[in-house]
Amino acid sequence: MNKNKSTDIKRSSKAETILLQINSKTKLGDLRKIAKDIKKDHELAMELWSTGEFLPRLLAILIMDKKLLSQDILNKLDKDMQTHTFDERNNLMDWLMANQLTKDKKNIALMGLWENSPSALQRRAFWYFQGRLRWTGQTPPDNTADLLSAIEANMTQEEPEVQWAMNFIAGWIGVYDEKYRARCIKLGEKTGLYKDEMVSKGCTPNYLPEFITIEVNKRINVL
């Protein structure tokens, strides 16, 4: 672990013991096991977060108390995430959304206000959450038409991390909502986003015409 960022911070022995268990070979599953043993410990979470390191921050997210995550605190966490690389900060926000924000009605309501947030990461969370509602088969709010109109109007001007989440929801709308399918495919053709992206074997491309066609066919073949 690189402790240079925070050598002046005196940490509890509990935090130091946990940090000794984390290294470059630690996997996400390992962090979940550690978190399961700790359960909820917001104070410890903030100590781990203060390291400024990616893996301890992922673990911190798992053991935070969701009831203490006010908009002010979330803004602070968001600001801290900006010190990370592009992929790391996206992972941190997605992890926070999936493991904390989606588990609490108050935080779900907060995310619902983030469509036009000044923070790109918060806008990403807004769109990704709406996409997840559809992807996981939950009954989405009756806002599909409005969301699709906003995506069509704004996606090409958005930051890359937000574009990905907008594309994600457009993909799942196209898969699950037949009346919007052609519109979502046309959106992909018009923007050309991810058209030339290389994907690993077995993975579905992000390019909307391909994504929607493949995912729809999967579901037809299951029936």
C-alpha positions in Angstrom: 0.0 0.0 0.0 1.2 3.5 -0.8 0.9 5.4 2.5 2.6 8.6 1.2 -0.6 10.5 0.7 -1.6 10.3 4.4 1.4 9.7 6.6 0.3 12.5 8.9 -3.0 10.7 9.6 -3.1 8.5 12.7 -5.3 5.6 12.1 -7.0 3.1 14.4 -5.4 -0.3 14.8 -8.6 -1.7 13.3 -8.0 0.3 10.1 -4.3 -0.6 10.0 -5.2 -4.3 10.3 -7.7 -4.1 7.5 -5.2 -2.2 5.2 -2.6 -5.0 5.7 -5.1 -7.4 4.1 -5.3 -5.3 0.9 -2.7 -5.3 -1.9 -2.5 -5.2 -5.7 -3.6 -8.8 -5.9 -6.8 -8.3 -3.9 -10.0 -9.0 -5.9 -13.5 -7.5 -5.6 -14.7 -10.8 -4.1 -12.0 -10.5 -1.4 -13.2 -7.0 -0.5 -16.8 -8.4 -0.2 -15.6 -11.1 2.2 -13.8 -8.6 4.4 -16.8 -6.3 4.3 -19.1 -9.2 5.3 -17.0 -9.8 8.4 -17.0 -6.1 9.3 -20.7 -5.5 8.4 -21.5 -1.8 8.8 -18.9 0.6 10.3 -19.1 4.1 9.0 -16.3 5.5 11.1 -13.9 2.7 9.8 -15.2 3.4 6.3 -14.2 7.0 6.5 -10.7 6.0 7.8 -10.3 3.7 4.8 -11.6 6.4 2.5 -9.0 8.8 3.8 -6.2 6.7 2.4 -7.0 8.0 -1.1 -6.3 4.5 -2.4 -8.7 2.8 -4.9 -9.2 -0.6 -3.2 -9.6 0.6 0.4 -12.1 3.1 -1.0 -14.1 0.3 -2.6 -14.1 -1.5 0.7 -15.1 1.7 2.5 -18.2 2.0 0.2 -19.3 -1.5 1.2 -19.3 -0.8 5.0 -20.7 2.8 4.9 -24.0 3.6 6.7 -26.3 4.5 3.9 -28.4 6.6 6.3 -25.5 9.0 6.8 -25.0 9.7 3.0 -26.5 13.2 2.7 -26.1 15.2 -0.5 -23.2 17.2 1.1 -21.4 14.0 2.0 -22.0 12.6 -1.5 -20.6 15.8 -3.0 -17.5 15.4 -0.8 -17.0 11.7 -1.9 -17.6 12.8 -5.5 -14.8 15.5 -5.2 -12.5 12.9 -3.7 -13.1 10.5 -6.6 -11.8 13.1 -9.0 -8.2 12.3 -7.8 -8.5 8.9 -9.4 -8.1 7.8 -13.0 -11.1 7.9 -15.4 -11.9 4.2 -15.0 -11.3 4.1 -11.2 -13.6 7.1 -10.5 -16.3 5.6 -12.7 -15.9 2.3 -10.8 -16.1 4.1 -7.4 -19.3 5.9 -8.3 -20.9 2.8 -9.9 -20.0 0.8 -6.8 -21.4 3.5 -4.5 -24.6 3.5 -6.5 -25.1 -0.2 -6.6 -24.1 -1.0 -3.0 -25.4 2.0 -1.1 -27.6 4.5 -3.0 -30.0 2.0 -4.5 -30.6 0.5 -1.0 -32.3 3.5 0.5 -35.4 5.4 -0.6 -33.9 8.8 0.4 -30.8 8.2 -1.7 -32.8 6.9 -4.6 -34.8 10.2 -4.4 -31.5 12.1 -4.4 -30.3 10.3 -7.5 -33.5 11.3 -9.2 -32.4 14.9 -8.9 -29.0 14.3 -10.6 -30.0 14.4 -14.2 -28.7 18.0 -14.5 -26.1 17.9 -11.7 -22.9 19.9 -12.3 -21.1 16.7 -11.5 -20.6 14.3 -14.4 -20.3 11.4 -12.0 -23.7 12.2 -10.5 -25.2 12.5 -13.9 -23.7 9.1 -14.7 -25.3 7.7 -11.6 -28.7 9.1 -12.6 -28.7 7.5 -16.0 -27.0 4.2 -14.9 -29.6 3.8 -12.1 -32.5 4.3 -14.6 -30.8 1.7 -16.9 -30.4 -0.8 -14.0 -34.1 -0.6 -13.2 -34.8 -1.9 -16.7 -31.8 -4.3 -16.9 -32.7 -6.0 -13.7 -36.3 -6.5 -14.8 -37.8 -4.1 -12.2 -40.9 -2.1 -13.2 -39.4 1.2 -14.3 -41.0 4.6 -13.5 -43.3 5.9 -16.2 -40.6 8.2 -17.6 -39.2 6.3 -20.6 -40.4 8.7 -23.2 -39.0 11.7 -21.4 -35.6 10.0 -20.8 -35.3 8.9 -24.4 -36.0 12.5 -25.6 -33.4 13.8 -23.2 -30.9 11.2 -24.4 -31.5 12.1 -28.1 -31.1 15.8 -27.3 -28.0 15.7 -25.1 -26.0 12.5 -25.5 -23.6 13.7 -28.2 -22.6 16.7 -26.0 -22.2 14.8 -22.8 -19.0 13.7 -21.0 -17.8 10.2 -22.0 -18.7 8.7 -18.6 -22.2 10.0 -18.9 -22.5 9.0 -22.5 -21.8 5.4 -21.6 -24.7 5.4 -19.0 -27.1 7.1 -21.4 -26.2 4.5 -24.1 -26.7 1.8 -21.5 -30.3 2.8 -20.7 -31.1 3.4 -24.4 -29.9 -0.2 -25.1 -32.2 -1.7 -22.4 -35.2 0.5 -23.4 -34.7 -0.9 -26.9 -34.5 -4.5 -25.7 -37.5 -4.4 -23.3 -39.8 -1.7 -24.8 -40.7 -2.7 -28.3 -42.5 0.5 -29.2 -39.2 2.4 -28.7 -36.9 -0.2 -30.3 -36.5 1.3 -33.8 -36.0 4.7 -32.2 -33.1 3.4 -30.0 -31.5 1.6 -33.0 -31.8 4.8 -35.0 -30.1 6.8 -32.1 -27.1 4.4 -32.3 -26.9 4.7 -36.0 -27.1 8.5 -35.8 -24.5 9.0 -33.1 -22.2 6.1 -34.2 -21.1 5.7 -30.5 -19.1 2.6 -29.9 -19.5 1.4 -33.5 -15.8 0.5 -33.9 -15.3 -0.6 -30.3 -13.6 -4.0 -30.0 -15.2 -6.3 -27.4 -14.1 -9.5 -25.8 -15.4 -12.8 -27.0 -18.8 -13.5 -25.5 -19.4 -9.8 -24.6 -22.2 -7.8 -26.2 -21.1 -4.7 -28.2 -22.2 -1.3 -26.8 -23.1 -0.1 -30.3 -26.9 0.2 -30.0 -28.0 -1.5 -33.2 -25.9 -4.6 -32.4 -26.6 -4.5 -28.7 -30.3 -4.4 -29.1 -30.4 -7.0 -31.8 -28.2 -9.5 -29.9 -30.1 -9.0 -26.6 -33.5 -9.3 -28.2 -32.5 -12.5 -30.0 -31.2 -14.0 -26.7 -34.6 -13.5 -25.1 -36.5 -14.9 -28.1 -34.3 -18.0 -28.0 -35.0 -18.5 -24.3 -38.7 -18.6 -24.8 
